[in-house]
């Protein structure tokens, strides 16, 4: 396959951070094995609590410089820094989004600055493809689509929503937030000029969830493909299949303790399992505003077989993943959780809802999926899945073997191979169109 010249914009990109920084870093470093990449990334995050440039430079000093990868940092514009100063006054969150309207205004200002740089580079050096990579939110497609070069966008997401059947489980504040978010999503996805132009110009759009795919597939001019926004490191992990090691089944739950993660579904499901304290040990990793509520619920349900560990370092989380038998993931709204791919990497089977990115990541070879219909049905589904594994030791072993295989299929390397091949096909098609063949 011919090495192409690719220009990428990835606001979030860092070798030592998770979330979207990990998406940016792992995709571009793996893509550079196939094509020559010029990547424009943010020097820092908006709140200046994470310096991506320092992290990248330190990595390059400590590791062999990677051929085919030219990383160019772009500082946050003065206007963005001004908006951040306002955001700090309004919001208590100093390292994330804070007040969303101010954050996205600042983000658009950085994208405009990155576009000006991209346009200058395009005039000096001909690129075969331009790719808007991170952030993954559909709300901000950047401005690369304005350049007269085949445009790729994604992975992108953000159109997932909680099923209305779960609304009666939310507090008034939670329900108001979800309704406002749904209205904002509808208005932006249907009427934003930049989103409309980006989906019209894109030769390929990668989407994370089925909701995202369905939206773009009916509106985009080019191709649309479902792709996760996280990958596994299966090539560097020599995982062994799980076998039940003692009389208790060791369940693991990891996540922020908020209403969208729906930990109470698992607690209620366990309450209905016969002799639950003798047959199951549950470890919960995570912190959040609902932690005390769920601890109180566990006490009312007489669940005394739970280890509440709070927030842990990444390394400690991996140690618990290695030690567990099954990951239980009860989330009722998200794109794809990194912990899903991390668990598969270590051969840990997953019980989750058949929804969002999990619907694509998990299949019958590596986990058990529960239809996302209502809280009552979810509780019944998770209970049945856990009981099925309790009753059949071979099921755990078979799912673990499948998890190891699935992690290879969903690795960062495999993801990069797909994108690299798509680049080539888009470039060839573009050449044919120019020559009129």
Buried (B, 14 or more C-beta within 10 A) or exposed (E): EEBBBBBBBBBBBBBBBEBBBBBBBBBBBBBBBBBBBBBBBBBBBBBEEBBBBBBBEEBBEEEEEBEBBEBBBBEBBEBBBEBBEBBBEEBEEEEEBBBEEBBBBBBBBBBBBBBEBBBEBBEEEEBBBBBBBBBBBBBBBBBBBBBEBBBBBBBBBBBBBBBEBBEEBBEEEBBEEBEEBBEEBEEBBEEBEBBBBBBEBBBBBBBBBBBBBEBBBEBBEBBBBBBBBBBBBBEEBEBEBBEBEEEBBBBBBBBBBBBBBBBBBBBBBBBBBEEBBEBBBBBBBBBBEBBEBBBEBBEEBEBEBBEBBEEBEEEEBBEBBBEBBBBBBBBBBBBBBBBBBBBBBBBBBBBBBBBBBBBBBBEEBBBBBBEBBBBEEBBBBBBBBBBEBBEEEEBBBBBBBBBBBBBBBBBBBBBBBEBBEBBBEBBEEBEEEEEEE
